[in-house]
Amino acid sequence: PKPVLMRGIGDAIVDDIVYHYDDLIGYYQPETVIFLPSVTEFHIRDNKSAEDLAEGIAELVTTDEQVHITQQF
């Protein structure tokens, strides 16, 4: 068994998570991150296309890989 830390981040979009990576992910140094996009990505704040969202997630994963913290994203 491993401890599970669930953090909801309200109306944040993937760009916010990349910008605040150190505080939201890096601080906790998790082994695994599960990212569940919400309607905020598509309607409320950012009006992203599916391709834009995929690029944002790829940037988030690249940011994570640069600091070598998580093993699974």
DSSP file (Angstrom, degrees, kcal/mol; ACC not computed):
  #  RESIDUE AA STRUCTURE BP1 BP2  ACC     N-H-->O    O-->H-N    N-H-->O    O-->H-N    TCO  KAPPA ALPHA  PHI   PSI    X-CA   Y-CA   Z-CA
    1    1 A P              0   0    0      0, 0.0     0, 0.0     0, 0.0     0, 0.0   0.000 360.0 360.0 360.0 141.5    0.0    0.0    0.0
    2    2 A K        -     0   0    0      0, 0.0     2,-0.1     0, 0.0     0, 0.0  -0.940 360.0-102.5-123.8 147.5    1.1    3.5   -0.8
    3    3 A P        -     0   0    0      0, 0.0     2,-0.5     0, 0.0     0, 0.0  -0.406  33.5-147.6 -66.9 146.0   -0.2    6.8    0.5
    4    4 A V        -     0   0    0     -2,-0.1     2,-0.6     2,-0.0     0, 0.0  -0.970  10.7-168.3-119.2 129.3   -2.5    8.7   -1.8
    5    5 A L        -     0   0    0     -2,-0.5     2,-0.5     2,-0.0     0, 0.0  -0.961   7.1-164.9-118.0 112.7   -2.7   12.4   -1.8
    6    6 A M        -     0   0    0     -2,-0.6     2,-0.5     2,-0.0    -2,-0.0  -0.864   8.0-178.6-102.2 127.2   -5.6   13.8   -3.8
    7    7 A R        -     0   0    0     -2,-0.5     2,-0.3    17,-0.0    -2,-0.0  -0.959  11.4-162.3-129.1 115.2   -5.4   17.5   -4.7
    8    8 A G        -     0   0    0     -2,-0.5    -2,-0.0     1,-0.1     0, 0.0  -0.738   1.7-165.3 -87.1 143.3   -8.2   19.3   -6.6
    9    9 A I    >   -     0   0    0     -2,-0.3     3,-1.6     1,-0.3    -1,-0.1  -0.024  23.9-137.9-124.4  31.8   -7.0   22.5   -8.1
   10   10 A G  T 3  S-     0   0    0      1,-0.3    -1,-0.3     2,-0.0    30,-0.1  -0.224  74.0  -8.4  59.4-128.8  -10.3   24.2   -9.0
   11   11 A D  T 3  S+     0   0    0     29,-0.1    -1,-0.3    28,-0.1     2,-0.1   0.046  93.3 138.9 -94.6  25.1  -10.5   25.9  -12.3
   12   12 A A    <   -     0   0    0     -3,-1.6     2,-0.2     4,-0.1    26,-0.2  -0.393  40.2-148.3 -68.3 147.4   -6.8   25.6  -13.1
   13   13 A I    >>  -     0   0    0     27,-0.1     4,-1.7    -2,-0.1     3,-0.9  -0.676  33.1 -96.4-108.9 169.8   -5.8   24.7  -16.6
   14   14 A V  H 3> S+     0   0    0      1,-0.3     4,-2.3    -2,-0.2     5,-0.2   0.845 124.4  58.3 -58.2 -34.5   -2.8   22.7  -17.7
   15   15 A D  H 3> S+     0   0    0      1,-0.2     4,-2.3     2,-0.2    -1,-0.3   0.877 104.6  51.5 -62.4 -36.6   -0.8   25.9  -18.3
   16   16 A D  H <> S+     0   0    0     -3,-0.9     4,-2.5     2,-0.2    -1,-0.2   0.898 108.9  50.9 -64.4 -40.5   -1.4   26.9  -14.7
   17   17 A I  H  < S+     0   0    0     -4,-1.7     7,-0.2     2,-0.2    -2,-0.2   0.902 110.5  48.4 -66.5 -40.9   -0.1   23.5  -13.5
   18   18 A V  H >< S+     0   0    0     -4,-2.3     3,-1.3     1,-0.2     4,-0.2   0.940 113.1  48.3 -61.8 -46.4    3.1   23.9  -15.7
   19   19 A Y  H 3< S+     0   0    0     -4,-2.3     3,-0.3     1,-0.3    -2,-0.2   0.884 121.2  35.2 -62.1 -40.4    3.6   27.4  -14.3
   20   20 A H  T >X S+     0   0    0     -4,-2.5     4,-2.5     1,-0.2     3,-0.7   0.010  79.6 128.0-103.8  27.2    3.2   26.3  -10.7
   21   21 A Y  H <>> +     0   0    0     -3,-1.3     4,-2.9     1,-0.2     5,-2.3   0.885  68.2  55.7 -51.6 -47.2    4.8   22.9  -11.1
   22   22 A D  I 34>S+     0   0    0     -3,-0.3     5,-1.7    -4,-0.2    -1,-0.2   0.872 115.6  37.3 -57.6 -39.4    7.2   23.3   -8.2
   23   23 A D  I <45S+     0   0    0     -3,-0.7    -1,-0.2     3,-0.2    -2,-0.2   0.845 123.6  39.7 -81.6 -35.0    4.4   24.1   -5.7
   24   24 A L  I  <5S-     0   0    0     -4,-2.5    -2,-0.2    -7,-0.2    -3,-0.2   0.826 138.6  -1.1 -87.9 -33.0    1.8   21.6   -7.1
   25   25 A I  I >X5S+     0   0    0     -4,-2.9     4,-1.4    -5,-0.3     3,-0.7   0.701 124.6  57.7-123.4 -51.6    3.9   18.6   -7.9
   26   26 A G  I 34<S+     0   0    0     -5,-2.3     3,-0.2     1,-0.2    -4,-0.2   0.847 102.1  57.8 -56.4 -38.5    7.5   19.2   -7.2
   27   27 A Y  T 34<S+     0   0    0     -5,-1.7    -1,-0.2    -6,-0.4    -4,-0.1   0.882 111.8  40.6 -60.0 -39.9    7.0   20.0   -3.5
   28   28 A Y  T <4 S-     0   0    0     -3,-0.7    -1,-0.2    -6,-0.1    -2,-0.2   0.664  91.4-149.7 -86.2 -17.5    5.3   16.6   -2.9
   29   29 A Q     <  -     0   0    0     -4,-1.4    -3,-0.1    -3,-0.2    -2,-0.1   0.924  23.9-166.5  46.9  58.6    7.7   14.5   -5.0
   30   30 A P        -     0   0    0      0, 0.0    -1,-0.1     0, 0.0     3,-0.1  -0.359  27.5-141.0 -75.2 153.7    5.1   11.9   -5.9
   31   31 A E  S    S+     0   0    0      1,-0.2    40,-2.9    39,-0.2    41,-1.6   0.843  90.1  22.3 -76.1 -35.7    5.9    8.6   -7.5
   32   32 A T  B     -a   72   0A   0     39,-0.2     2,-0.4    38,-0.2    -1,-0.2  -0.990  64.9-163.1-135.8 140.4    2.8    8.8   -9.8
   33   33 A V        -     0   0    0     39,-2.1     2,-0.5    -2,-0.4    -8,-0.0  -0.991   3.0-163.9-122.4 131.9    0.7   11.7  -11.0
   34   34 A I        -     0   0    0     -2,-0.4     2,-0.6     2,-0.0    -2,-0.0  -0.974   9.8-161.0-114.3 120.0   -2.8   11.2  -12.5
   35   35 A F        -     0   0    0     -2,-0.5    -2,-0.0    38,-0.4    38,-0.0  -0.894   8.4-175.0-106.6 121.4   -4.0   14.2  -14.4
   36   36 A L        -     0   0    0     -2,-0.6    -2,-0.0     0, 0.0     0, 0.0  -0.905  16.9-146.7-117.4 101.4   -7.7   14.5  -15.1
   37   37 A P        -     0   0    0      0, 0.0     2,-0.2     0, 0.0   -24,-0.1  -0.294  16.0-154.9 -65.0 151.6   -8.6   17.5  -17.3
   38   38 A S    >>  -     0   0    0    -26,-0.2     3,-1.4     1,-0.0     4,-0.5  -0.572  37.1 -86.2-117.7-177.6  -11.9   19.2  -16.6
   39   39 A V  H >>>S+     0   0    0      1,-0.3     4,-2.9    -2,-0.2     5,-1.0   0.698 115.7  79.4 -63.7 -17.8  -14.3   21.4  -18.6
   40   40 A T  I 34>S+     0   0    0      1,-0.2     5,-1.6     2,-0.2     6,-1.6   0.876  88.1  56.0 -56.6 -38.5  -12.2   24.4  -17.6
   41   41 A E  I <45S+     0   0    0     -3,-1.4     7,-2.6     1,-0.2    -1,-0.2   0.841 119.2  29.6 -62.8 -33.4   -9.7   23.4  -20.4
   42   42 A F  I <<5S+     0   0    0     -3,-0.6    -2,-0.2    -4,-0.5    -1,-0.2   0.752 136.5   1.3-103.5 -27.0  -12.4   23.4  -23.1
   43   43 A H  I  <5S+     0   0    0     -4,-2.9    -3,-0.2     4,-0.1    -2,-0.1   0.721 115.7  53.0-129.9 -50.6  -15.0   26.0  -22.1
   44   44 A I  I   <S-     0   0    0     -5,-1.0    -4,-0.2     1,-0.1    -3,-0.1   0.942 124.6  -5.0 -70.1 -51.3  -14.6   28.0  -18.9
   45   45 A R  S   <S+     0   0    0     -5,-1.6    -4,-0.2    -6,-0.2    -1,-0.1   0.786 134.2  22.7-113.7 -36.1  -11.2   29.5  -19.2
   46   46 A D        -     0   0    0     -6,-1.6    -4,-0.1     2,-0.1    -5,-0.1   0.718  66.1-149.0-117.9 -23.2   -9.2   28.4  -22.1
   47   47 A N        -     0   0    0     -7,-0.5    -5,-0.3     1,-0.1    -4,-0.1   0.897  35.8-179.3  51.7  45.2  -11.3   27.1  -25.0
   48   48 A K        -     0   0    0     -7,-2.6     2,-0.2     1,-0.1    -1,-0.1  -0.378  25.4-129.9 -74.0 150.8   -8.6   24.7  -26.0
   49   49 A S     >  -     0   0    0     -2,-0.1     4,-2.2     1,-0.1     5,-0.2  -0.503  34.7-102.8 -84.1 168.5   -8.8   22.4  -29.0
   50   50 A A  H  > S+     0   0    0      1,-0.2     4,-2.3     2,-0.2     5,-0.1   0.883 124.9  52.3 -60.7 -37.6   -7.9   18.7  -28.3
   51   51 A E  H  > S+     0   0    0      2,-0.2     4,-2.2     1,-0.2    -1,-0.2   0.901 107.7  50.8 -66.0 -40.9   -4.6   19.3  -30.0
   52   52 A D  H  > S+     0   0    0      2,-0.2     4,-2.3     1,-0.2    -2,-0.2   0.910 110.9  49.0 -62.6 -42.2   -3.8   22.3  -27.8
   53   53 A L  H  X S+     0   0    0     -4,-2.2     4,-2.6     2,-0.2     5,-0.2   0.919 109.6  51.6 -64.4 -43.0   -4.6   20.3  -24.7
   54   54 A A  H  X S+     0   0    0     -4,-2.3     4,-2.2     1,-0.2    -1,-0.2   0.896 110.4  49.3 -60.7 -40.2   -2.4   17.4  -25.9
   55   55 A E  H  X S+     0   0    0     -4,-2.2     4,-2.1     2,-0.2    -1,-0.2   0.902 110.9  50.1 -65.1 -40.9    0.5   19.9  -26.4
   56   56 A G  H  X S+     0   0    0     -4,-2.3     4,-2.1     2,-0.2    -2,-0.2   0.905 111.2  48.0 -63.9 -42.3   -0.1   21.4  -22.9
   57   57 A I  H  X S+     0   0    0     -4,-2.6     4,-2.6     2,-0.2    -1,-0.2   0.900 109.5  53.2 -65.5 -40.4    0.0   18.0  -21.3
   58   58 A A  H  X S+     0   0    0     -4,-2.2     4,-2.4     1,-0.2    -1,-0.2   0.895 108.7  50.3 -60.9 -39.3    3.1   17.1  -23.3
   59   59 A E  H  X S+     0   0    0     -4,-2.1     4,-2.5     2,-0.2    -1,-0.2   0.899 109.7  50.8 -64.5 -40.6    4.7   20.3  -21.9
   60   60 A L  H  X S+     0   0    0     -4,-2.1     4,-2.2     2,-0.2    -2,-0.2   0.921 111.5  47.0 -62.9 -44.2    3.7   19.3  -18.3
   61   61 A V  H  X S+     0   0    0     -4,-2.6     4,-2.6     2,-0.2    -2,-0.2   0.895 111.6  51.4 -65.3 -40.1    5.2   15.8  -18.8
   62   62 A T  H  X S+     0   0    0     -4,-2.4     4,-1.8     2,-0.2    -2,-0.2   0.913 109.0  50.8 -62.5 -42.6    8.4   17.4  -20.2
   63   63 A T  H  X S+     0   0    0     -4,-2.5     4,-0.8     1,-0.2    -2,-0.2   0.920 111.8  48.1 -59.0 -44.0    8.6   19.7  -17.2
   64   64 A D  H >X>S+     0   0    0     -4,-2.2     5,-0.9     1,-0.2     3,-0.8   0.903 109.2  52.5 -64.3 -42.2    8.2   16.7  -14.9
   65   65 A E  H 3<5S+     0   0    0     -4,-2.6     3,-0.5     1,-0.2    -1,-0.2   0.826 100.9  62.6 -64.7 -31.0   10.9   14.7  -16.8
   66   66 A Q  H 3<5S+     0   0    0     -4,-1.8    -1,-0.2     1,-0.2    -2,-0.2   0.780 109.2  39.8 -66.3 -26.9   13.4   17.5  -16.4
   67   67 A V  H <<5S-     0   0    0     -3,-0.8    -1,-0.2    -4,-0.8    -2,-0.2   0.484  99.3-137.4-102.7  -3.6   13.4   17.3  -12.7
   68   68 A H  T  <5 +     0   0    0     -4,-0.7    -3,-0.2    -3,-0.5    -2,-0.1   0.872  61.0 126.5  54.7  45.6   13.3   13.5  -12.5
   69   69 A I      < +     0   0    0     -5,-0.9     2,-0.1     1,-0.1    -4,-0.1   0.901  55.1  48.7 -96.8 -60.1   10.7   13.4   -9.7
   70   70 A T        -     0   0    0     -6,-0.2   -39,-0.2     1,-0.1   -38,-0.2  -0.460  55.5-158.9 -86.0 156.2    7.8   11.2  -10.8
   71   71 A Q  S    S+     0   0    0    -40,-2.9     2,-0.4     1,-0.3   -39,-0.2   0.645  82.2  30.5-101.9 -20.9    8.1    7.7  -12.3
   72   72 A Q  B      a   32   0A   0    -41,-1.6   -39,-2.1     1,-0.1    -1,-0.3  -0.998 360.0 360.0-141.0 133.0    4.7    7.7  -13.9
   73   73 A F              0   0    0     -2,-0.4   -38,-0.4   -41,-0.2    -1,-0.1   0.317 360.0 360.0-128.6 360.0    2.7   10.5  -15.3
